[in-house]
Amino acid sequence: MFTSNFLPFLLTAILIELTPGPNMAWIALTGASVGKRAALAATAGIALGLAIVGAAAAFGLAELAKASPHLFALLRYAGAAYLLWLAWKAWEGKSDVSPEHAHNGNVRWFRHGLLLNLLNPKAALFFVAILPSYIDSAEPIMPQTLLLSATYVAVATLVHLLLALLAGRAHEWFERGQNAVLVRKACALLIAAVAIWFLISTAR
């Protein structure tokens, strides 16, 4: 049975998700600058993105990102470029990325979270390089892969959910008076920093 590997994997997933990364930074910035609903929508998008990558890994598709340096590099730069685009929109304050447009709907924040994780090769590497080490070769592989993938997505979503709620509580103060403009500018710079962090953390 692969049950003996489940608890070690669960602990690994928790430790990995408690380590600050681009997703956590982006959710925190979204919650503080835009609000709780936007951060929750982004969290849902991230969860779906991770689930799609996990399913792709289970069927062997994520191996392409690991095996192809060109595809891996394309995903890295596309993800970083998308974050930089969000940073520029936040700086300009002319789009849904800025706080004053936050109430136009949260579907776009869901989409941002989804795309960021579909363009994140680091997520694919987790499912391809780390998760298989917890698979018991004596048992059917597919059920184990799907269970562990679902477990990781659940852990990541719970951590992101708590972070979104905490960051959302700070939004009310940030949007008072001139605070909204200052926070928007600061968040634009921080999102740009997250883009650089994304490139560094996914370097091979």
TORKOL-4160 file (C-alpha; in steps of 0.2 Angstrom, whole numbers, padded with zeros to 4 digits, m for minus):
204
<pt num="1" X="0000" Y="0000" Z="0000"/>
<pt num="2" X="0006" Y="0018" Z="m0003"/>
<pt num="3" X="m0003" Y="0024" Z="0013"/>
<pt num="4" X="0014" Y="0025" Z="0022"/>
<pt num="5" X="0020" Y="0038" Z="0009"/>
<pt num="6" X="0004" Y="0049" Z="0011"/>
<pt num="7" X="0009" Y="0057" Z="0028"/>
<pt num="8" X="0027" Y="0061" Z="0022"/>
<pt num="9" X="0020" Y="0069" Z="0006"/>
<pt num="10" X="0007" Y="0079" Z="0016"/>
<pt num="11" X="0021" Y="0086" Z="0027"/>
<pt num="12" X="0032" Y="0090" Z="0012"/>
<pt num="13" X="0017" Y="0099" Z="0003"/>
<pt num="14" X="0014" Y="0109" Z="0019"/>
<pt num="15" X="0032" Y="0114" Z="0020"/>
<pt num="16" X="0033" Y="0119" Z="0002"/>
<pt num="17" X="0017" Y="0129" Z="0003"/>
<pt num="18" X="0023" Y="0138" Z="0018"/>
<pt num="19" X="0038" Y="0144" Z="0010"/>
<pt num="20" X="0036" Y="0161" Z="0002"/>
<pt num="21" X="0034" Y="0160" Z="m0017"/>
<pt num="22" X="0027" Y="0170" Z="m0031"/>
<pt num="23" X="0009" Y="0164" Z="m0029"/>
<pt num="24" X="0009" Y="0169" Z="m0010"/>
<pt num="25" X="0017" Y="0186" Z="m0014"/>
<pt num="26" X="0004" Y="0190" Z="m0028"/>
<pt num="27" X="m0011" Y="0184" Z="m0018"/>
<pt num="28" X="m0005" Y="0195" Z="m0003"/>
<pt num="29" X="m0003" Y="0210" Z="m0014"/>
<pt num="30" X="m0020" Y="0207" Z="m0023"/>
<pt num="31" X="m0029" Y="0206" Z="m0006"/>
<pt num="32" X="m0021" Y="0221" Z="0002"/>
<pt num="33" X="m0022" Y="0233" Z="m0013"/>
<pt num="34" X="m0038" Y="0227" Z="m0022"/>
<pt num="35" X="m0048" Y="0217" Z="m0008"/>
<pt num="36" X="m0053" Y="0201" Z="m0001"/>
<pt num="37" X="m0065" Y="0196" Z="m0015"/>
<pt num="38" X="m0052" Y="0198" Z="m0029"/>
<pt num="39" X="m0039" Y="0188" Z="m0018"/>
<pt num="40" X="m0052" Y="0174" Z="m0016"/>
<pt num="41" X="m0055" Y="0174" Z="m0035"/>
<pt num="42" X="m0036" Y="0174" Z="m0038"/>
<pt num="43" X="m0035" Y="0159" Z="m0026"/>
<pt num="44" X="m0048" Y="0149" Z="m0035"/>
<pt num="45" X="m0039" Y="0153" Z="m0052"/>
<pt num="46" X="m0023" Y="0147" Z="m0045"/>
<pt num="47" X="m0031" Y="0131" Z="m0038"/>
<pt num="48" X="m0038" Y="0127" Z="m0055"/>
<pt num="49" X="m0021" Y="0130" Z="m0063"/>
<pt num="50" X="m0013" Y="0119" Z="m0051"/>
<pt num="51" X="m0026" Y="0105" Z="m0054"/>
<pt num="52" X="m0024" Y="0106" Z="m0073"/>
<pt num="53" X="m0005" Y="0105" Z="m0071"/>
<pt num="54" X="m0007" Y="0090" Z="m0059"/>
<pt num="55" X="m0019" Y="0081" Z="m0071"/>
<pt num="56" X="m0007" Y="0084" Z="m0085"/>
<pt num="57" X="0008" Y="0077" Z="m0075"/>
<pt num="58" X="m0003" Y="0062" Z="m0071"/>
<pt num="59" X="m0005" Y="0058" Z="m0089"/>
<pt num="60" X="0013" Y="0062" Z="m0093"/>
<pt num="61" X="0011" Y="0079" Z="m0102"/>
<pt num="62" X="0021" Y="0089" Z="m0090"/>
<pt num="63" X="0036" Y="0079" Z="m0094"/>
<pt num="64" X="0037" Y="0090" Z="m0110"/>
<pt num="65" X="0041" Y="0105" Z="m0099"/>
<pt num="66" X="0055" Y="0096" Z="m0090"/>
<pt num="67" X="0062" Y="0087" Z="m0105"/>
<pt num="68" X="0062" Y="0102" Z="m0117"/>
<pt num="69" X="0073" Y="0117" Z="m0112"/>
<pt num="70" X="0065" Y="0128" Z="m0125"/>
<pt num="71" X="0047" Y="0125" Z="m0119"/>
<pt num="72" X="0053" Y="0127" Z="m0101"/>
<pt num="73" X="0061" Y="0144" Z="m0105"/>
<pt num="74" X="0046" Y="0149" Z="m0115"/>
<pt num="75" X="0035" Y="0146" Z="m0100"/>
<pt num="76" X="0047" Y="0155" Z="m0088"/>
<pt num="77" X="0047" Y="0171" Z="m0099"/>
<pt num="78" X="0029" Y="0171" Z="m0103"/>
<pt num="79" X="0025" Y="0170" Z="m0085"/>
<pt num="80" X="0037" Y="0184" Z="m0080"/>
<pt num="81" X="0030" Y="0194" Z="m0095"/>
<pt num="82" X="0012" Y="0192" Z="m0089"/>
<pt num="83" X="0017" Y="0198" Z="m0071"/>
<pt num="84" X="0026" Y="0213" Z="m0078"/>
<pt num="85" X="0011" Y="0217" Z="m0089"/>
<pt num="86" X="0000" Y="0217" Z="m0073"/>
<pt num="87" X="0013" Y="0228" Z="m0064"/>
<pt num="88" X="0012" Y="0241" Z="m0078"/>
<pt num="89" X="m0007" Y="0241" Z="m0078"/>
<pt num="90" X="m0007" Y="0243" Z="m0059"/>
<pt num="91" X="0006" Y="0257" Z="m0060"/>
<pt num="92" X="m0005" Y="0266" Z="m0074"/>
<pt num="93" X="m0021" Y="0263" Z="m0064"/>
<pt num="94" X="m0031" Y="0262" Z="m0080"/>
<pt num="95" X="m0037" Y="0244" Z="m0079"/>
<pt num="96" X="m0045" Y="0231" Z="m0067"/>
<pt num="97" X="m0028" Y="0228" Z="m0059"/>
<pt num="98" X="m0030" Y="0245" Z="m0050"/>
<pt num="99" X="m0040" Y="0246" Z="m0034"/>
<pt num="100" X="m0053" Y="0258" Z="m0041"/>
<pt num="101" X="m0058" Y="0245" Z="m0054"/>
<pt num="102" X="m0059" Y="0231" Z="m0042"/>
<pt num="103" X="m0078" Y="0230" Z="m0041"/>
<pt num="104" X="m0080" Y="0228" Z="m0060"/>
<pt num="105" X="m0080" Y="0209" Z="m0057"/>
<pt num="106" X="m0068" Y="0196" Z="m0051"/>
<pt num="107" X="m0068" Y="0184" Z="m0066"/>
<pt num="108" X="m0053" Y="0193" Z="m0072"/>
<pt num="109" X="m0044" Y="0190" Z="m0056"/>
<pt num="110" X="m0048" Y="0171" Z="m0057"/>
<pt num="111" X="m0041" Y="0172" Z="m0075"/>
<pt num="112" X="m0025" Y="0180" Z="m0069"/>
<pt num="113" X="m0022" Y="0167" Z="m0056"/>
<pt num="114" X="m0026" Y="0153" Z="m0069"/>
<pt num="115" X="m0015" Y="0159" Z="m0082"/>
<pt num="116" X="0000" Y="0163" Z="m0070"/>
<pt num="117" X="0000" Y="0145" Z="m0064"/>
<pt num="118" X="m0003" Y="0137" Z="m0082"/>
<pt num="119" X="0013" Y="0148" Z="m0087"/>
<pt num="120" X="0022" Y="0142" Z="m0071"/>
<pt num="121" X="0035" Y="0128" Z="m0075"/>
<pt num="122" X="0039" Y="0127" Z="m0057"/>
<pt num="123" X="0022" Y="0119" Z="m0054"/>
<pt num="124" X="0025" Y="0107" Z="m0067"/>
<pt num="125" X="0042" Y="0102" Z="m0060"/>
<pt num="126" X="0034" Y="0099" Z="m0043"/>
<pt num="127" X="0022" Y="0086" Z="m0050"/>
<pt num="128" X="0036" Y="0078" Z="m0062"/>
<pt num="129" X="0051" Y="0079" Z="m0050"/>
<pt num="130" X="0045" Y="0078" Z="m0032"/>
<pt num="131" X="0028" Y="0069" Z="m0032"/>
<pt num="132" X="0034" Y="0053" Z="m0041"/>
<pt num="133" X="0047" Y="0050" Z="m0027"/>
<pt num="134" X="0032" Y="0047" Z="m0015"/>
<pt num="135" X="0024" Y="0034" Z="m0027"/>
<pt num="136" X="0024" Y="0016" Z="m0022"/>
<pt num="137" X="0029" Y="0006" Z="m0038"/>
<pt num="138" X="0021" Y="m0010" Z="m0031"/>
<pt num="139" X="0004" Y="m0001" Z="m0032"/>
<pt num="140" X="m0006" Y="0006" Z="m0047"/>
<pt num="141" X="0002" Y="0022" Z="m0051"/>
<pt num="142" X="m0012" Y="0032" Z="m0058"/>
<pt num="143" X="m0023" Y="0032" Z="m0043"/>
<pt num="144" X="m0008" Y="0037" Z="m0032"/>
<pt num="145" X="m0003" Y="0051" Z="m0043"/>
<pt num="146" X="m0021" Y="0058" Z="m0044"/>
<pt num="147" X="m0023" Y="0057" Z="m0025"/>
<pt num="148" X="m0006" Y="0065" Z="m0021"/>
<pt num="149" X="m0009" Y="0078" Z="m0034"/>
<pt num="150" X="m0026" Y="0082" Z="m0027"/>
<pt num="151" X="m0019" Y="0083" Z="m0009"/>
<pt num="152" X="m0006" Y="0095" Z="m0015"/>
<pt num="153" X="m0019" Y="0106" Z="m0023"/>
<pt num="154" X="m0029" Y="0106" Z="m0007"/>
<pt num="155" X="m0015" Y="0111" Z="0004"/>
<pt num="156" X="m0009" Y="0125" Z="m0008"/>
<pt num="157" X="m0027" Y="0131" Z="m0009"/>
<pt num="158" X="m0030" Y="0131" Z="0010"/>
<pt num="159" X="m0013" Y="0141" Z="0013"/>
<pt num="160" X="m0018" Y="0153" Z="m0001"/>
<pt num="161" X="m0036" Y="0155" Z="0006"/>
<pt num="162" X="m0029" Y="0160" Z="0023"/>
<pt num="163" X="m0017" Y="0172" Z="0016"/>
<pt num="164" X="m0031" Y="0180" Z="0005"/>
<pt num="165" X="m0042" Y="0182" Z="0020"/>
<pt num="166" X="m0028" Y="0190" Z="0030"/>
<pt num="167" X="m0022" Y="0202" Z="0016"/>
<pt num="168" X="m0040" Y="0206" Z="0013"/>
<pt num="169" X="m0042" Y="0213" Z="0030"/>
<pt num="170" X="m0029" Y="0226" Z="0027"/>
<pt num="171" X="m0038" Y="0232" Z="0012"/>
<pt num="172" X="m0049" Y="0244" Z="0021"/>
<pt num="173" X="m0035" Y="0254" Z="0028"/>
<pt num="174" X="m0025" Y="0254" Z="0012"/>
<pt num="175" X="m0039" Y="0262" Z="0002"/>
<pt num="176" X="m0042" Y="0277" Z="0013"/>
<pt num="177" X="m0039" Y="0294" Z="0005"/>
<pt num="178" X="m0022" Y="0295" Z="m0004"/>
<pt num="179" X="m0017" Y="0278" Z="0003"/>
<pt num="180" X="m0025" Y="0269" Z="m0012"/>
<pt num="181" X="m0014" Y="0278" Z="m0024"/>
<pt num="182" X="0002" Y="0275" Z="m0014"/>
<pt num="183" X="m0002" Y="0257" Z="m0011"/>
<pt num="184" X="m0006" Y="0255" Z="m0030"/>
<pt num="185" X="0011" Y="0262" Z="m0035"/>
<pt num="186" X="0019" Y="0251" Z="m0022"/>
<pt num="187" X="0010" Y="0236" Z="m0027"/>
<pt num="188" X="0015" Y="0239" Z="m0045"/>
<pt num="189" X="0033" Y="0239" Z="m0040"/>
<pt num="190" X="0031" Y="0224" Z="m0029"/>
<pt num="191" X="0022" Y="0214" Z="m0043"/>
<pt num="192" X="0037" Y="0218" Z="m0054"/>
<pt num="193" X="0049" Y="0212" Z="m0041"/>
<pt num="194" X="0038" Y="0196" Z="m0040"/>
<pt num="195" X="0041" Y="0194" Z="m0059"/>
<pt num="196" X="0060" Y="0194" Z="m0056"/>
<pt num="197" X="0058" Y="0182" Z="m0042"/>
<pt num="198" X="0048" Y="0171" Z="m0053"/>
<pt num="199" X="0062" Y="0170" Z="m0065"/>
<pt num="200" X="0075" Y="0167" Z="m0052"/>
<pt num="201" X="0065" Y="0153" Z="m0043"/>
<pt num="202" X="0062" Y="0144" Z="m0059"/>
<pt num="203" X="0080" Y="0145" Z="m0066"/>
<pt num="204" X="0087" Y="0128" Z="m0070"/>
